[in-house]
Amino acid sequence: MKFYQSRFYQSSSLVRCRVTKVFRVAVALALLASLLPDGFVSRADAQQSCRRMNNFDVCGQFLEEWSKYRGDQPNLYVSGFPLTARRAEVSLTNGSIYEMQWFERARFEAHPENAGTPYAVLLGLLGTALAEGRGSVNPSTGKLRNQSDQGFVGIVRPQGSGVGQVWFPETRHTISGKVLEYWNRYGGLRQFGFPLSEPFVEVSQADGKPYTVQYFERNRFEMHPEKAAPYEVELGLLGAEQYRATPVRAEELPIAPPKGTATSNDTLIIAISKEPASLFPLFESAGVAQVVSEPIFDGLVNRDAHDNLFPEIAWYVPTIENGGAHFTGTGVDRHLVVKYKLRRGIKWSDGVEVTSRDAVYHFKLVMDPNALVQDRTTQEMVANVDSPDKYTVIYNFMSSREAGVFYNKTLEKEHFAYLKGFADAGQPVIDPLYSVVGGVLPEHILGKIAELAGGQPRIVDTPFARNPVGSGAFMVQGSGIRDQGLGEIVLVQNPNYNLTEKPLLKRIVFKVIPDVTQVVAQLRSGDIDAATSDLFSVPIAALDTIGGPGSYQRVEYVPNRVWERIDFNLDRAFFGDKAVRQAIAYAINRPQIVARVMLGKAPVLDTFISPASWASMQRADFAGGWESKFPLRRYEYDVAKANQMLDAAGWAKGADGIRAKGGIRLSFSYATQEGNRVREQISQLVISDLKAVGIEARVKLLGGGEGSYLTKREHEMVEYSSMMEIDPSGAEYNSSSIPSAENSFNGANYSGWRNGRFDELSRAEEGEIDRTKRGRLLAEMQSIWSEEVPTIPLYARVTIEVHKTNLVGWETSGGGTASTYKVGAMYFK
């Protein structure tokens, strides 16, 4: 997954590592001489004095601000090297646009309204931004929200404060000792602002070591007693930590309508299979409801068709990499902090402004045990949510201490077993999906509904669920989805929508057509413009007749996260032999299976991670970096090789043609779901393929499905499908996930596979949120898994959708994103 960023970031991010390392040690004069030549560089076009530093020009008033101390050493001490060029950027402090330039330790802002005063250039409140929410108290308990934030709690003026210690009533904090000495020496209040904390110990984001620090409005002082003066007190690299969390302007978002474009048709007609029960996004989060509700609701962040995150109501996607998320605290109190900054003035469809209260309400509703929320796993990892102002919301994930306390108190030990793992390891609780932990819902409406219902969030039963108030580009026409007339749902432009420019389309009509034959006929006639994936569970030949060369309909087949598989039970003696498993993998003609049951539209799988995921070794953009080190074993159909492997392993054919070894015959049951025509067809093909190499598989039909059958591990060989998580992991194949007689819900490792190295990698991956590091772990896990083959991966299913070729902006996703996510940018050529 990549993250959408302003174009300004991309030109400057490469310098960070080198610059950071330079300033974690004493600055050598020789280095300064080479990086900062004595002469100015004249820029005739700007007609002002400039200085070239670190491949960026610092000019005019910004250069004057940077050079206010005599000599390069103090100026570098206070501001550091430039990290960006001067650029127009939105201020997260007040939402206005200013000319800015980022430095390692500061952000310069041009304020022409203050021309002629000392305040024509102001310094950004970088310390305030990093300290937001810290030291806050839970109003319901009166206690500090996070133990590690004690240093931010204001104190009463100490007795004896004076020359050696200064107490500031504005923030109720003191400055003393070496910090006071350096604070005074390098600019005092104007340069650094008021103190926001007392000195306390914190782990550095730069090197992972603990230091005594003190926060100020514009920076952070760090104590380094191991260094000689003047580096015994250093300023934090707050500019380097924050400059990549640049606000993304609305016109740069993928949901924004393209400028200078007109549409030849202002109504989009989409076929769906059924009318959704409701349009409430928490309770109806998949399928038809998601397709219809996506244009109605904007989130803090969203996911595009390729699983890339982009901001919507939030200014940026908070990540560890851009500084929008970070770890704070030490030891067992260390925890992950995720902060969203909301765009100002965004409105719900009833005209009320979206604020941080709506984000806090969203979290409370998700966590309400009476709410019928389908998945709250990521939110369950959060210790508390804070909204220090109207446009800021902060999610504090659990520390290992908090995870242990919660696990010991909860009665749902089985459900929260993962928290015990973090507590036992002394690690902060994390989730790779931390960037999407937040959401918004209209608190001014839904809060009242819950109150009227006696505190029970039965919102799904109210008119809101049929005609919701959202912040998206469209809204339901009329009084609700069940009152528009049988067979269609109509969305019209939201008159209060102001995130981007108004969409080019004026109406979206969802036609309910449950008969696929009728859908194909209307696609062929042009009566509908698109058909969604809920209509097509598997490829059908009729689609080829409307999507061929020269057709005005395009049929999309995109691999998704659901995969068809055959699991062994490795407790059975014959499957405990790796040679048998590998031989079976070579013996099954998987391309033939795909050709017969999926009409050749699905990819054959060689790994447990579908190519719908960013971390699949079957994606060229991912495997290219790891294939040479962690090769993926691919089992091409090869009957001769399968026979050769079985012969070499001592499995000899008997008089009946079935192989045996040590009195054990290669004969077993092959369980599959009764009444599923696709699976029944696959099973017959597999049985025939195995018979050709001397293996007997006997079909066992499961009338009630495979769920309890799998958890009890009663199978020998079983075929079923499973859905991979949005962000992949190897947890399913960890040996700790093997169901047992004592705990049949222990996990989904139904094959009972054990591999020490895989377990080690899996545990490391569960505690890692850095994409690059996780990618390496997942690549090696896939390599080990493909060699050991505890499961035969057959194919990845495909998401099938149809749309007119002149409809621009329709994107079919394999990751679960609704194709209507960017309907605001769609138009007809």
N, C-alpha and C positions, 0 to 999 in steps of 0.2 A: 504494500500500500504506500502510495506517495501522498503528499499533502499539498493542497493548493496554496501557493504563496504569491505575494506581490512580486512583480518582475524585478523590483529593486533588490530583493534578497539574493537573487541568483547570481548577481555580479560580485557580491562581496563576501559570501560565506566561506570561501576557500582560505581566507587569511586567518581565521580564528585560532586554529591550533597553534600556528607558529607564533602569533602575537601573544597568546596566553602564556606559552612557555617562557617567552622572553621576560615577562614581567613577574614570574614567580621566582625569579632570582634577581640579584642586584643588576642594575642596568650598566653595562660596560660602556665606558666613554668612547671606545673605538667603534662600537656598534652604533652608538648615537651619531657619531660623526658620519658614518656611511649612510644611515637612514635619513638623517636630517641635515642636508647641506646648509651651509651658512647663508647662501644667497637666496633671495626670493625668486620664484618663477613667475614671470609676468604673463598674464592672460589678456591679450589685446581685446578679445571679444567681450570680455566682462569688464574691462577697464578697471581692474582692481588688483591689489596685491594678493598673491597666492603663494602657498608653500606646498610642495609635493611631499607627502609622507605616506609610506605604506601603499603606494600606487593610487592614492586619492589626493585631490586638491583640497586644501583648506584655505578659504578665501575671505576677504573683506572683514566684516564684523565677527565672523566665526573665527578667523585667524587672530583677530585682536583678543577675543575671549580666550582662545587657547594659549596665547603668548603673554598673558598678563603677569606672569612671574618672570623674573630675570633668570635666563638660562633654560636649557631644554630639560634638565633633570627635574626641577619642580613642576614644570608644565606636564611632563610625561607622568609624574607621580600623581597629579591631580586628575588629568583627563585621559592620558594614554593615547595610543595611536588611533587614527580614524578607521572605522570599520565599514563605512559606506560613503558614497558621495552625498552631497547636499541634495535633498529631494523633498517634494511635497508629500506629507504624510498626515494621517488622521491622528490626533492626540487622544489617547485613551483616557486622559484626565477629564476632558470636557467635550470630546467629540468634534472639535473644530479642526480645520486643516491648517498646518503651518509648514514653512520650510524648515527642515530638520537635517541634522547630521549626527550620526552615532559615532561615539568613541568608546574605547574599552571601558572607561569608568564614568562616562557622562553622555548625555544627549543634549545637544545645543538646539534651541528653538528660536527662530527669528520672529520678533513681535514688532512689526513696523508701526503698530498703533502706539508703541512706546518710544518712537523715534525721538532722539535728542535727550533721552534719559539713560541712566545706567541699566535700564531694564529692556533695552532694544533686543538683547539676547538673554533668554532665560534658560536655566538648566532644568532638565526634566526631573520629575520626582521619582527617580528610579528606586530609591529606598522605600518610599511609600508604597509603590506598586508591589514590591516584593513582600512587604510586611502586611498587606491588606488582610484583615480577618484574624491576624495573630493576636493572641491575648484576649480574644472575645470570651464572654461568659454566657453559658446556657441560661436563659432567663427562667426556665422552669425549675432548674436545680440551684442556680446561683453559683455554680462551680465553673472553673475554667474548662473550656471545651477540650483543649489539648494540653497534656502535662508538659510537653516540650516548649510551650509558649509562655511559661511563667515570667521570663525576662521582659515580656511586653506589657505586663500589668503595671499600671502607674503606681507610684509610691508617694507617701506623704513626705513633705519637705524634711530632709534629715537635719537633725540638730548639728550645728557647727559647720554647715555648708557655707562656703565663702570663697577665699582665694584659690584653694586647692580643689574645690568641688563646687560646681554650679548646678542649681536645681531650676528647671524651667516649668513654671506653672501651666504653660500652654499645653504641654504633653505629659507633665508630672513625671519627668525623668531627669536624671543627673548626668553630668559629664565630669570626669576627674582623671587624675594621673596622666599617663602617657597620651591617652586619647584626647584629653583636654589640651595638652601641649601641642599636638599635631593639628587639632581642630582650629586652634587659634593661629598657628603658624601659617596654615594654608587657606585661610579665607573665612573661617568661622561661620556665622549664621548664613551669610549670603551664598557661600559656596556649598555648604553641606546641609543647611537647614537645622531644625530642631531635632533633638534625640527622640527616637521612637521606642527605645528599649533601654534596659540596663545591660551591662556586659553579661554575657552568658556563653556557654560552650555550644558550638554547632559544627556539624560536619560540612566541610567545604565541598561545593559542587565541582570545583576544579580538580582536586586531587584526592578527595575522599577521606581526608584527615580532619580530626577535630581541632578547632581553634576557638579561642575566646574572641567573641565578636560583639559589636554594638551597632545597631541600626540607626540611621539618620534619614531625614526626608529624601536626601539626594544621593546617599551612598551608604556603605557599610565599612566600618573600621575593623581590621583584623589584627590580632596580636601575634607577632612572630618573635618571641624572645630568643629563638635560636639564631636570629640574624643580627648583624651589626647595624648600627644607625647609618643611614636614615630608614632602613627597611625593617626595623623592629616593629613598626606599625605600618601596615599597608592598607590601601583602599581596595575594596572588593571590585572585581571585574563585572560590575552590574550591567554595564553596557553590553559586554560580550554575552552575558547571560540572557539578556532580554531583546536584543535588536532584531532577532529573527521572528519574533511574535508580532510582525507588522500587520496592522489591520488590512484586510482584503476589501477593496472597494466593491460596491454592489455591482457596478458595470463589468467587473472582472469575474463574477460568479458564473458557473455553467448554467444556472437557471435564468440568467438575465437575457431578455430578448436582444437579438443582434441589432445594432444601430443601422439605420439607413435601409432597412428591409421591410417589404410589404408582403402580405399574404394574399394569395389568390382566392382563398376560401377562409372565412372566419369561424366556421363550425367544424369541429372534429367529432366524428361518429365512431365509437369504439364498441365492439361486441364483447360481452361478458357472459359467463355461463349462468349466473343467478344473481338475484338481488341480495346484497349483504344484510346480515341481521342488524347491524348498526355501523356507524362510521366513527365510533370512538376508538382512537388509535391504540390505547393501552389494552383494550379487551378484544379488539378485532385487528390483530397485527399482521395478518398474512392473507394471501390470496386476493379474492375480489375486493374485500374491504380495503385492503392496502392500495390497490389500484385506484379506487374511487376516492379515498380520503387523502391520498398524497398531494393532489393540487390544493386541498383545503388547509393543510397544516404545514407550516415551516417549523423546523426544529432549531435548536442552538447550532448543531452541525448536522450534516447529512452525508450520505454515501452515494457516489455515482454508480453507473452501470459496471464499472471496472473495479469497484471496491475502494476507490480513492475517496478519502474524506475531504469535505470542503465546508466552510462556515456558512451559516445562513443568518440567523438572528445574532449569533456571536460574531465578533469581529475577526476571529481567527480560530483555528483548531488547536486546542491546548495539547502540546506534546512535550515530552522530555527534551527533544531535540531543539525546539524553538523557545523553551523556557516558560511556556504557558503552564506546564506542569513541572513539579520538582519535588525532591525529597527534603524533609526537614526533621530536626530532632536528632537525638543520639541514642545509641543502644536499643533497648526494647521499646523506646518511645519514638523511634524513627518511623516516619510514615509518608505516604504519597499525598501531595496536594495538587488538585486539578482546579484551575481557575478559568472561568469564562467571563469575558467582558462583553456586555450586550450593546448592540447598536441603539442609539437614542432615537426615540420618536417612532419606533415601529409599532403598528397598531393592529389590534384584533379587528375582526370584520365589523364589530359594533362600534368602532372608533376609540375604544379604550387603549391606552398605551401598554405595551408589553414591558414588564419590569422583572427584577430579580425575585419579587414575591411570587410570580408565576412559576419560576424555576423551583423555588422552595416548595410550593404547593405540589408541583409535579412529583417531586421526590417523596413527599409525605403520602400522596395517594398511591404511588407505586408500592410503598412499604406498608400500607394499611393491610393487615391480615384479612380484612373482610373484602378487599378488592380482588376481583377475578383476573388479576394480571397474569399473563402467560409465562413471563420470564422476568425475574428481578435479580438474577444472580449477581450482576455487576453492582447494582445498588446495595445488595446485602453486604458488600464488602466495605461500605462507607460507614464511618463512625458518626459523622455529623456533617451538616450542610450549614453554611453561613452566608449571609448577604450583607456585607459591610456597608453597601450603598445601593441605590436604586438600580444600578447597571452592572453590578458585580455579584457573582455567585461562586462560592468556593466549596469544593467537595473534599473533605479530609477522609482519606481511606484509613482503615484500621492499622494501628501499629501491632506488632506481635503481642505486646502486653494486652491491648484491647481485644485482640482475637482470642487470646487464652481466657480472659475473663468472660467474654461472651459465650465461648464454647462450654465452659464449665457450668454456666447458668442455664443454657438452653436445654429444652427437653427434646429437641430435634437433632440429636447427636449424629444420626446417619446423614441427614441433609447437610449439616455444617461440618462434616468431617474434614473438608479441605481447609477450614480455618485452623483446625488443630495442627495441620501440617505446618502452616506459617508460624504458629505459636511455638511448636516444638523446635523449629529451626531458628527461632529468634529473628525472623525476617519480616519486614513490613508486608502487609497484604497488598497484592497487586493483581491486576487483570489486564491482559493485552488490549481489552476494549475500553480502557480507562478514558479515552478521549471522547467517548460517546455516553458517558455516565449521566449527563445532564439532559434535561428536556424542559418544555414549558407547556402549561395548560392554563386557561383563563381562570385564575383564582377568584376573580370578582363574580363569576357565574357559578362555577362548580363548587366553591366553598359554601355558597348559600344552598345549593341542592343537597349537599351532604348534611347540612344543619337541619333542613326540612325533613330529611329522612331519618332523623334521630341519630345522626353520626354514621349511618351505614352508607357507604359509597355505592349506592345502587344506581349510578349515573347511566348505566347501560340500559336501564328501563325508562329513562326520561326522554322528553322531546329533544334534549341536547344531542343524544346519541343518533337521532335521525336527521337533525339539522344543526350541526355543531357550529360554534363560533370559533373560527380559526384565524390564522394570520397569513395564510397562503394567498396565492393569486386568484383563487376561485372560491365560490361558495355555492351551497345548494340553492337551486331556484325554488321558491315557494316555501311551504311550511314543513317539508320533510320528505325523506326518500320514499316513504310508504304512501304519500298522499299525492304523488305526481301522476298517477295513472299506471296501470299494469304495463310492465315491459320496458320502462326506461327511467333513467335518472339523469337530470339535467343540471349541469353546473354552469354558472355565469360569472362574469368578472366581479371580484370583490371591490366595491367602490372605495374602500379604505386601505387597499393594499398599497404599501409604500416602501417595501424592501428594495425592489428594483423598479424599472419602468413598467408600465402596464403591459400585460402579455399581448401578442399579436392576435391570438385567437380570442373570440368573444364568448363562445359557448362550447361546452363539451357534453356530448350526448352519449350516455352509456346505454346501449340496447341490450336487454336481457334476451339471449337466444340460446337456450340449452341444447338445441339440436345441432350437432357439428355439421351435418349435411347441409342444413339451412345456412349456417355460417359460411361454409365454402361457397354456396351458391350466391350469397350476397357479396362476398368478397369478389367473386368473378364478375358480378354485374356492376360492382362499384357502389352499391348502396351503403356499404360501410367502409370506413377508411382504415380500420385496424382491428385486430382480434388478439385478445390477451392469452397468456399461457394457461390459465385455468381451463380453457376449452380443449387443450391438446395434451393429454397425459403421455402419449407416445406418438411418434411420427405416423402419418397416414399418407397413403399413396395419392389421395386426392389433392394434397397440397402441392405436389409436383406439377399438377396440371394448371395451377394458377400462378406459380412462381418461376416459370422457366424463362429462358432468354427472350427478351423483348416484352415481357409482361409488365404491367403497371402495378403489380403486387410483388413485394419482396418477402420471402419466407426466411425467418431467422432461426437457426439451430445453434444455441449457445450452451456449452457444457455447464452443468450446475453442481451444487454441492451434494446431491444425492447419488450414491453409487451402489450398483448391484454387486453382490459378493457371495462367495462360497466359503464358509468357515469350517475348518477342521476342529476336531476335539483331540488335542494332543495327548490327552490321558489314554487314548486308545493306542495300543502298541504299534500298529502299523503307521499311524500318523506321527508317532514320536520319532520316526525315521525321516530325517530331512530329505533323503534321497527320494522317498516315496512322494513327499509333498512337491518337490521340484519336478519329478517325473509327471505327476498329474498336471502341473502347470503347463508343461510342454505338450501334454497329450490333448488338452482341451482346445478346440479350434475356436478361439474367442472372436476372430474376425468373422467367421461364419455365423456365430451367434448374433453379432451386431448387424450383419447383413440381413438375417432372417427376421429378427424381432424388432430391430430399430431402423430397418431400411437403410443401413449404412450411415446413418446420421450422427451416431454417437461415437466418441473416442474409446478405444480399448484402453483399459487402465493397467498400469504397472506399479502403482504405489497406493498407499492409503490416503493420500492427499490429492483430491481432484484438481485438474487444471483450472477449475473455477477459482482456486485459491492462489494468492500471491506466492506461496511457498511450495508449490508443487514442482517436483523434479521433472514433470512433463511439460513445464512451461519453459520455453527457450530463454526468456528474460531472467528466470531464476536459476535454472540448471546451468546456464553458461558460466556462472561463477563458481560452481561447486562440482560439476560432473567429473572433472579430472581427479579430484581428491576423493569424492564419495560417489563412485559410479552406481547407477541404478541397473540392477539386473533385470533384463527384459526376456520374457519367456515366449519367444515366437513359436507358433505351432510347428512341432517337429516330432512326428510319431517315431521315427528311427532313433532320435536322441532319447526319447522317453523310454523306449524298450532297452536301449543300451544302458541307461542309468539303473533300471530295475534289475537287469541281468548282473551288472557289476555289484549291486547291493545284495545279491543273493536271493532275490525273489524270482523263483523259477516257476514256469508254467506247468500245471498239472495236466492230467488226461482230459479234464473238462475245459482246458484253456485258461483257467484262472490261476493266477500266481499265488505262491505260498512260500513261507519261510519259517522254519522251526515249528511247524505244525499250525501256523497262523495263516489263514487265507486272506487275500486282499479282497474281501467281500464285506460290504457295510451298507448301512441305510443312508439314503439321501433324502433329507426332509425338505419339503417345500410347501408353500401355501396352497391349500385346496381352493379351487375355483378361480385362481389367478391364471388366466390363459397364457400370459407372457411367460410366467415362471414354469408352467407345465411344458410349454414348448422348449424352453431352455433346458429343462431337466432331461427331456428325451434326447436332445442333441448331446448333452454331457455324457449321458449313459452310453450312448453309441460310441463316442470318442474314447471313453475309458475301456470299453469292451475290446477295442482294437489293440490295446496294449496289455490285455490280460487282467483287467480290474473289473470286478462286479460291483455295481452300485444299484441298490434297490430303492425305488421311490417310496417315500413315506409321506402321505398327505396330512398336513396339519389343519384340521377343520377350524380350530379356534385361533388361528394365527400363531406366530412363532415366539411371542413375548415371554410367557412363563417357561416355555420349552427351552429357550436360550438361557434365561437366568438360572435355571436349575441344571444347566449343562448336561441335558439328557441326550444330546445329539451325538451322532458320529460325524456326519457331514450335513450341513444345512445351508440352504440358499435363502438370502433375505436382502433387504436394502437398508441403508442407514444414511443419515444426513450428517455431514461434517459441520462443525461449528464455523461461524463466520471467520474467526481467526483460528487457524489450525493448531493442533497440539498432538503430542504422542501419548497423552494420558490414557487413552483407551487400551493401549498395548503394554502399559506398565504392569508388572506382575502384581502390584498391590490392587489392581482393578479386576482380578480374577474372582468371579462370584464363587462363594463357598456354600457348603451345606448350612453353616451357621448364619451366613449373611448372603442371601441370593441377590441382593441389590448392591453388592460391594462395588460393582463396576461393569464395564461392557467388554472385558477381555474374555469373551466366551470361548475362544480357542484354548485358553489356559497357557498361553505362550510365556516363557520366561527367558530373559536375556539380560545379564548383568550390566553390560555396557549400555543397552537401550534404556534400562531403568535409570542409570546414572544421568544419561542425556535428558531423559524425560523430566527428572526432578530439577535439573538445571534450567530447563526450558520453562517450567512452571514458575520459577522465580525470576524470570528475565523478561523485561519489556522493551529492551533495545532491539529494534528490528534487525539490524545487521547480525548481532550476536545470536538472536533467535533463529535467524535464517541458517546459520552454520549448524546449529544443533539439529534443526529439522531436516537439513540435507543429510547429515550423517545417520539420523534415525531411519530415514527412508532407504538409505543404502543397506543398512543392516537388515531391515524388514524385508526388502526385496530378495536378499540372499537367503534368509530363513523361511520365507513364504508361509507364515502361519495362516494366511487367508489367500484365496484366489480372487483377486480383483477382476471383475468381468468388464464392466464399462461404467462410465459416468453418464447419468441421464442428461437429457438436454431440455432446456427451456425453449419452447416453440412459440413464436409469435409472428404475426403477419401484419404488414402495413403497406400503404401505397408508396411507391417509389418517389413520388413528389412530395411526400411528407418529410420535412427536414426536422431532425432533433429527436426522433423516436430511437431509443436505445434499449435493446433487450439485454437483461442482466442474468448472469448465472449465479450471482451471489445473493439474490433475494431482494434487490432494489426494484421497486415498481417502475415500469417503463414510463409512467406518467410523472416521474420525479422532476423532469425539466420541461413540463408542458408549457410553462411560461415563456420558454425560448423556442417552442415549436411553431412552424408555419408551413404553408403549402407553396411550392414553387409555381 
